[in-house]
């Protein structure tokens, strides 16, 4: 069994075939996407040169999903991303995207917690299994990463719903300050 914190090493051969070093078999981009959705870190390296190709393949996976109509990124967002590569804002864009994604993750985990507190269905048999499945889905969608290295259960259990709104306001203020500094 592989270590959970060690990335799965995929080697790319000169023929462009991808080789899973743990299972000793060839894999496809869809297989790699599945590993990532399951919460696994993946590293893809060129066998001959040793170059890290992970970023290139992750972008390719995203492009394939977008081209199949599984669109997450609208044309306006993609256009803005292209523009950011040619502007001075390019140094701020990754930080802004990361912060925005963390806010989304926080909001989703807090919404899940609040839904179970208020929802009368929470007393129904099987609701815990459904909630666990939703949490696994959220973890897969967000890469299992929560700000501060926490999970939805540990971070949300510590705060009341009144604190949640305050935290969101604080995060929004911090993002607005970053944007204001970016405009100067």
VEXDO-489939 format. One record per residue (C-alpha): residue in three letters; residue number from 0; x, y, z. Coordinates in nm, 3 decimals. Example, Ala and Ser with C-alpha at 12.3 -4.5 7.8 and 13.67 -1.06 7.14 Angstrom:
// VEXDO-489939
+------+------+---------+---------+---------+
: resn : resi :    east :   north :      up :
+------+------+---------+---------+---------+
:  ala :    0 :   1.230 :  -0.450 :   0.780 :
:  ser :    1 :   1.367 :  -0.106 :   0.714 :
+------+------+---------+---------+---------+
***
This chain:
// VEXDO-489939
+------+------+---------+---------+---------+
: resn : resi :    east :   north :      up :
+------+------+---------+---------+---------+
:  unk :    0 :   0.000 :   0.000 :   0.000 :
:  unk :    1 :   0.135 :   0.342 :  -0.090 :
:  unk :    2 :   0.176 :   0.623 :   0.159 :
:  unk :    3 :  -0.123 :   0.855 :   0.157 :
:  unk :    4 :   0.091 :   1.171 :   0.153 :
:  unk :    5 :   0.324 :   1.050 :  -0.120 :
:  unk :    6 :   0.212 :   1.144 :  -0.472 :
:  unk :    7 :   0.135 :   0.869 :  -0.719 :
:  unk :    8 :   0.422 :   0.867 :  -0.967 :
:  unk :    9 :   0.323 :   0.842 :  -1.332 :
:  unk :   10 :   0.601 :   0.813 :  -1.590 :
:  unk :   11 :   0.555 :   0.930 :  -1.946 :
:  unk :   12 :   0.742 :   0.723 :  -2.202 :
:  unk :   13 :   0.876 :   0.853 :  -2.534 :
:  unk :   14 :   0.567 :   0.701 :  -2.698 :
:  unk :   15 :   0.362 :   0.940 :  -2.478 :
:  unk :   16 :   0.210 :   0.645 :  -2.291 :
:  unk :   17 :   0.158 :   0.701 :  -1.921 :
:  unk :   18 :   0.279 :   0.434 :  -1.677 :
:  unk :   19 :   0.151 :   0.398 :  -1.320 :
:  unk :   20 :   0.453 :   0.297 :  -1.111 :
:  unk :   21 :   0.239 :   0.163 :  -0.823 :
:  unk :   22 :   0.032 :  -0.082 :  -1.023 :
:  unk :   23 :   0.281 :  -0.138 :  -1.306 :
:  unk :   24 :   0.031 :  -0.070 :  -1.582 :
:  unk :   25 :  -0.052 :   0.196 :  -1.837 :
:  unk :   26 :  -0.311 :   0.461 :  -1.755 :
:  unk :   27 :  -0.513 :   0.718 :  -1.945 :
:  unk :   28 :  -0.586 :   1.082 :  -1.868 :
:  unk :   29 :  -0.929 :   0.976 :  -1.742 :
:  unk :   30 :  -0.762 :   0.732 :  -1.501 :
:  unk :   31 :  -0.543 :   1.014 :  -1.371 :
:  unk :   32 :  -0.850 :   1.239 :  -1.331 :
:  unk :   33 :  -1.015 :   0.961 :  -1.129 :
:  unk :   34 :  -0.712 :   0.931 :  -0.900 :
:  unk :   35 :  -0.726 :   1.306 :  -0.837 :
:  unk :   36 :  -1.104 :   1.304 :  -0.773 :
:  unk :   37 :  -1.045 :   1.031 :  -0.516 :
:  unk :   38 :  -0.813 :   1.269 :  -0.331 :
:  unk :   39 :  -0.480 :   1.131 :  -0.452 :
:  unk :   40 :  -0.189 :   1.359 :  -0.538 :
:  unk :   41 :  -0.032 :   1.275 :  -0.873 :
:  unk :   42 :   0.308 :   1.358 :  -1.019 :
:  unk :   43 :   0.377 :   1.298 :  -1.387 :
:  unk :   44 :   0.739 :   1.296 :  -1.504 :
:  unk :   45 :   0.907 :   1.241 :  -1.839 :
:  unk :   46 :   1.102 :   0.915 :  -1.818 :
:  unk :   47 :   1.392 :   1.032 :  -2.034 :
:  unk :   48 :   1.446 :   1.391 :  -1.920 :
:  unk :   49 :   1.298 :   1.370 :  -1.569 :
:  unk :   50 :   1.097 :   1.690 :  -1.635 :
:  unk :   51 :   0.785 :   1.736 :  -1.424 :
:  unk :   52 :   0.487 :   1.732 :  -1.662 :
:  unk :   53 :   0.213 :   1.735 :  -1.398 :
:  unk :   54 :   0.093 :   2.088 :  -1.471 :
:  unk :   55 :   0.076 :   2.022 :  -1.846 :
:  unk :   56 :  -0.134 :   1.709 :  -1.799 :
:  unk :   57 :  -0.367 :   1.869 :  -1.542 :
:  unk :   58 :  -0.435 :   2.149 :  -1.791 :
:  unk :   59 :  -0.500 :   1.889 :  -2.059 :
:  unk :   60 :  -0.751 :   1.708 :  -1.835 :
:  unk :   61 :  -0.932 :   2.036 :  -1.771 :
:  unk :   62 :  -0.932 :   2.121 :  -2.142 :
:  unk :   63 :  -1.080 :   1.781 :  -2.230 :
:  unk :   64 :  -1.358 :   1.815 :  -1.973 :
:  unk :   65 :  -1.435 :   2.167 :  -2.095 :
:  unk :   66 :  -1.444 :   2.055 :  -2.461 :
:  unk :   67 :  -1.690 :   1.773 :  -2.379 :
:  unk :   68 :  -1.943 :   2.024 :  -2.249 :
:  unk :   69 :  -1.860 :   1.970 :  -1.882 :
:  unk :   70 :  -1.800 :   2.341 :  -1.865 :
:  unk :   71 :  -1.702 :   2.490 :  -1.531 :
:  unk :   72 :  -1.509 :   2.785 :  -1.665 :
:  unk :   73 :  -1.715 :   3.029 :  -1.869 :
:  unk :   74 :  -1.576 :   3.201 :  -2.177 :
:  unk :   75 :  -1.548 :   3.529 :  -1.985 :
:  unk :   76 :  -1.335 :   3.365 :  -1.716 :
:  unk :   77 :  -1.114 :   3.194 :  -1.973 :
:  unk :   78 :  -1.075 :   3.525 :  -2.159 :
:  unk :   79 :  -0.975 :   3.701 :  -1.837 :
:  unk :   80 :  -0.723 :   3.428 :  -1.763 :
:  unk :   81 :  -0.565 :   3.471 :  -2.106 :
:  unk :   82 :  -0.549 :   3.846 :  -2.048 :
:  unk :   83 :  -0.384 :   3.795 :  -1.710 :
:  unk :   84 :  -0.091 :   3.618 :  -1.876 :
:  unk :   85 :  -0.007 :   3.936 :  -2.065 :
:  unk :   86 :  -0.067 :   4.190 :  -1.791 :
:  unk :   87 :   0.104 :   4.298 :  -1.472 :
:  unk :   88 :  -0.184 :   4.143 :  -1.279 :
:  unk :   89 :  -0.051 :   3.796 :  -1.353 :
:  unk :   90 :   0.134 :   3.785 :  -1.022 :
:  unk :   91 :  -0.188 :   3.855 :  -0.830 :
:  unk :   92 :  -0.425 :   3.634 :  -1.030 :
:  unk :   93 :  -0.306 :   3.299 :  -0.887 :
:  unk :   94 :  -0.337 :   3.433 :  -0.531 :
:  unk :   95 :  -0.683 :   3.572 :  -0.604 :
:  unk :   96 :  -0.799 :   3.243 :  -0.761 :
:  unk :   97 :  -0.659 :   3.043 :  -0.469 :
:  unk :   98 :  -0.832 :   3.271 :  -0.215 :
:  unk :   99 :  -1.159 :   3.256 :  -0.410 :
:  unk :  100 :  -1.143 :   2.877 :  -0.425 :
:  unk :  101 :  -1.075 :   2.858 :  -0.051 :
:  unk :  102 :  -1.377 :   3.082 :   0.015 :
:  unk :  103 :  -1.589 :   2.850 :  -0.201 :
:  unk :  104 :  -1.465 :   2.548 :  -0.008 :
:  unk :  105 :  -1.539 :   2.716 :   0.326 :
:  unk :  106 :  -1.884 :   2.822 :   0.212 :
:  unk :  107 :  -1.970 :   2.474 :   0.089 :
:  unk :  108 :  -1.858 :   2.303 :   0.409 :
:  unk :  109 :  -2.049 :   2.557 :   0.623 :
:  unk :  110 :  -2.358 :   2.514 :   0.409 :
:  unk :  111 :  -2.336 :   2.136 :   0.455 :
:  unk :  112 :  -2.312 :   2.178 :   0.833 :
:  unk :  113 :  -2.599 :   2.426 :   0.851 :
:  unk :  114 :  -2.813 :   2.204 :   0.630 :
:  unk :  115 :  -2.778 :   1.915 :   0.873 :
:  unk :  116 :  -2.847 :   2.133 :   1.178 :
:  unk :  117 :  -3.171 :   2.277 :   1.040 :
:  unk :  118 :  -3.287 :   1.991 :   0.820 :
:  unk :  119 :  -3.560 :   1.769 :   0.970 :
:  unk :  120 :  -3.443 :   1.489 :   0.740 :
:  unk :  121 :  -3.129 :   1.460 :   0.956 :
:  unk :  122 :  -3.321 :   1.227 :   1.186 :
:  unk :  123 :  -3.408 :   0.990 :   0.900 :
:  unk :  124 :  -3.227 :   0.657 :   0.874 :
:  unk :  125 :  -2.948 :   0.664 :   0.617 :
:  unk :  126 :  -2.907 :   1.043 :   0.629 :
:  unk :  127 :  -2.558 :   1.012 :   0.781 :
:  unk :  128 :  -2.451 :   0.788 :   0.492 :
:  unk :  129 :  -2.589 :   1.038 :   0.242 :
:  unk :  130 :  -2.410 :   1.324 :   0.421 :
:  unk :  131 :  -2.082 :   1.127 :   0.425 :
:  unk :  132 :  -2.120 :   1.064 :   0.052 :
:  unk :  133 :  -2.179 :   1.437 :  -0.009 :
:  unk :  134 :  -1.872 :   1.522 :   0.197 :
:  unk :  135 :  -1.663 :   1.275 :  -0.002 :
:  unk :  136 :  -1.794 :   1.434 :  -0.322 :
:  unk :  137 :  -1.705 :   1.781 :  -0.193 :
:  unk :  138 :  -1.360 :   1.659 :  -0.093 :
:  unk :  139 :  -1.308 :   1.512 :  -0.438 :
:  unk :  140 :  -1.430 :   1.831 :  -0.606 :
:  unk :  141 :  -1.202 :   2.051 :  -0.397 :
:  unk :  142 :  -0.903 :   1.819 :  -0.401 :
:  unk :  143 :  -0.949 :   1.743 :  -0.031 :
:  unk :  144 :  -0.786 :   2.068 :   0.060 :
:  unk :  145 :  -0.942 :   2.299 :   0.310 :
:  unk :  146 :  -0.775 :   2.622 :   0.426 :
:  unk :  147 :  -0.554 :   2.564 :   0.726 :
:  unk :  148 :  -0.529 :   2.193 :   0.654 :
:  unk :  149 :  -0.868 :   2.115 :   0.808 :
:  unk :  150 :  -1.153 :   1.901 :   0.694 :
:  unk :  151 :  -1.514 :   2.017 :   0.670 :
:  unk :  152 :  -1.602 :   1.838 :   0.995 :
:  unk :  153 :  -1.319 :   1.976 :   1.207 :
:  unk :  154 :  -1.341 :   2.338 :   1.094 :
:  unk :  155 :  -1.717 :   2.366 :   1.093 :
:  unk :  156 :  -1.775 :   2.196 :   1.426 :
:  unk :  157 :  -1.578 :   2.465 :   1.604 :
:  unk :  158 :  -1.784 :   2.764 :   1.489 :
:  unk :  159 :  -2.144 :   2.870 :   1.530 :
:  unk :  160 :  -2.349 :   2.994 :   1.237 :
:  unk :  161 :  -2.319 :   3.354 :   1.364 :
:  unk :  162 :  -1.941 :   3.329 :   1.342 :
:  unk :  163 :  -1.969 :   3.191 :   0.990 :
:  unk :  164 :  -2.114 :   3.513 :   0.852 :
:  unk :  165 :  -1.848 :   3.714 :   1.032 :
:  unk :  166 :  -1.572 :   3.497 :   0.888 :
:  unk :  167 :  -1.709 :   3.531 :   0.537 :
:  unk :  168 :  -1.726 :   3.909 :   0.576 :
:  unk :  169 :  -1.365 :   3.916 :   0.699 :
:  unk :  170 :  -1.249 :   3.706 :   0.404 :
:  unk :  171 :  -1.439 :   3.928 :   0.161 :
:  unk :  172 :  -1.278 :   4.238 :   0.315 :
:  unk :  173 :  -0.933 :   4.083 :   0.280 :
:  unk :  174 :  -0.998 :   4.002 :  -0.085 :
:  unk :  175 :  -1.126 :   4.355 :  -0.149 :
:  unk :  176 :  -0.808 :   4.497 :   0.006 :
:  unk :  177 :  -0.594 :   4.277 :  -0.219 :
:  unk :  178 :  -0.791 :   4.390 :  -0.522 :
:  unk :  179 :  -0.753 :   4.755 :  -0.421 :
:  unk :  180 :  -0.376 :   4.711 :  -0.386 :
:  unk :  181 :  -0.370 :   4.538 :  -0.724 :
:  unk :  182 :  -0.537 :   4.839 :  -0.888 :
:  unk :  183 :  -0.272 :   5.085 :  -0.758 :
+------+------+---------+---------+---------+
***
